[in-house]
Amino acid sequence: MKRILILLSIISFTATFSQKKNFSLEIGYPLELSDGNPTGLSGVINSKIKYRFWDAESFRIGTSYSIDLLTGDLIFQNEKESFISHHFNLFGEVPLNSTKKLLSSLGVGYSVHSYFITTNIYSESGPVISETEKSNVGGFNINFGGTYDIFKNFFVQGNFQFIRLYVESFIIEEKNGFNTNRLKFGVGYRF
């Protein structure tokens, strides 16, 4: 009960004393629409922090950092794959109505995917060896979406993200690109 009272005090303090809400935190669910391979990735969680450094009457410009966690099974037995994606973006927001409750946004930036492949080897008595291999790939991303204010500081949000990643080829010395698409939706809080 004490923690709830402290949390409510902090929320009311930020709502009372902050004139312009330059920061926002978002929590959502990432849905992988295409991943270029048959792993069948499913989302675990997405979180994002935004900072708006330019606030004009008809638009806002800011920067954001978000992280996605996804997991899936590989086509090989006893192998699991998990992704952690980091996205660094520059974005713009434009209100779509006079009350400014509905905002559209467009962002561009850089993405880094860290993926982990865990191989489990089993015997009759259970798991014997568990190995994890880590790799990183990078590329750019474009996203668009919007938010709708439910209350003064709380909102629902959704966006679509196109990610183009580049992987070093083992056979020839060049980079190969592949695309991935994600749909993310959730809730957020401005402060």
N, C-alpha and C positions, 0 to 999 in steps of 0.2 A: 504494500500500500504506500509505503514511504517513497519508493521509486516512481510510482505513478504520479504522486503529488509533485515530486521534483521535475519530472518530465512535463507535466502540465504547466508548472511555473515557468520553465524555460520557453515553452511554446508561446505562452501568453506574453512573456517579456519580449520575445522577438517580434510578435505581432504588434505590440504597443509601441515600441521604440524605434523600429526600423521603417523609415519613410519609403525607400525604394528597396525592393527585394532583388538584390544583385546575384545571390547564390540560390541554387536549388539542388536538392538531392532526389534521385529517382531510383526506384527499385522495380524491376520488371522480369518478365519471362522471355527469353530469346527462343524463337522458333526457327530452326534451320530449314530453309526452303530448298536449297540445292547445295551439296557440298562436293560435287565432282567425283565422288567415290561411293561405293555401296555400304558405307559404315552405318548409315541410319542414325546420325547424331540426333540427340534430343537435348533440349535446353535444361539447365539447372537453375541459373539465376543470372540476371544482368543488373549492374548498378552503375549509376552515372552521377557525377558532380559537374555542375555548370556554373560559370561565372560570367556575368554580363558586364563588360567594361564600357560600353557605349549605349546609352539609352536616349534615343530621340523620341519625338512624339509618335511617329508612324512606324518605327522599327527599332530593333535592338541588335547589337552585335556582341558576341562573346566567344568564350573558349570552353571546351569540355574535355573531360577524361572519363572513359567508361571501360568497364571490364565485363566480359561474358565468360561463363563457365558452361561447357557442353560436354556430354559424354556419349559413348556409343560402343557397340560391339563390332570388331573387325570380322572379315569373312573367314579368317583362320580361327581354328578352335583355340580356346584358352587365351585369347588376346582381347584386351579392352583398350579403348582409346579415349583420351580426354583432352579437351582444348581449353586453354585460357587465352582469351583475346583481349588485347589492350588497344584502345582507340583514342587518339589525340586529335581533336577537331576544332575548327573555327566554324562558327555557325551564325546565322541571322534569323531573327524572328519577326514576323509581321502579324499584327492583330487582324482578324477577319471580320470582326463586328465592332460596333461602337462601344460596347461595354468592356471590350478587351478580355473577355473570358475565353474566347477561342483564338488560339495562336497557331499559326503555321510556322514551320522551321525548315531550313535547308542548311546542310553542313558538309564540309569537305575536310579530309584529314589523312592521317597515316595510321595504319594498323599493324600490329605485331601479333602473330599467332605463335604461342608456345604449345606444342602438342606432345603428349606423353603416351607411349605405347607400353602397356604392362602385360608381360607374358607370365602366366602361371603354369608350372609343370606339376602334375599330380601323380601320386602313386596310389596304391591300394589303401594306404593309411591316411591320405589327405594331401594337402599342398606341400611340396618339397622345396621348390625354388620359385621365387617371384622376382622378376627383373623389370626395371622401368628404364626406357630409353627416351630422351628428350631431344627435340629439335625445334628450331625457330625459323619462321618465314615472315617476310614483311611485304607491304604493299600499300596502296591507297584505298580510301573508302569515300563514298558519297552517301548521304542519308537525307531523307525528308520525312516529315511527319507533322504532328501537332499535339497540342495539349488543350484540355478543357477544364476550366476552374470549377470545382465542386463547391469549395468554400473559398475564403479569401486567400489562404496560403496553400491549400491542398488541391491537387489536380489529378486527373487521369491523363495518360499519355500513350501514344503509339507512334512507331516510326518504322520505315523500311530502310534497310542498309544494304548497299551493293559494295562488295569488297573484291578488289583485284589483287591477288597475291602472286609473288614471283619466287620460283624455286630453282635452285642451282641444279642443272642436269648432270648426272653422273657419267653419262656416255660422251656427250659433246660439251665443250666449254661455253655454254650459253645459259641464259635464264629462260625458263618456261613459265608462262602465266596461266593462272586458272581463276575462275570467278566463284564466288559464293554469295548467297543472298540470305538475309535474316530479317524476320519480322519480330519486333519487340513491342510489348505492351505492358503497362503497369500503372503505378501511382507515383506521385511526387509531392515534395514539400518545398516551398520557397521561404527563404529567410534572409 
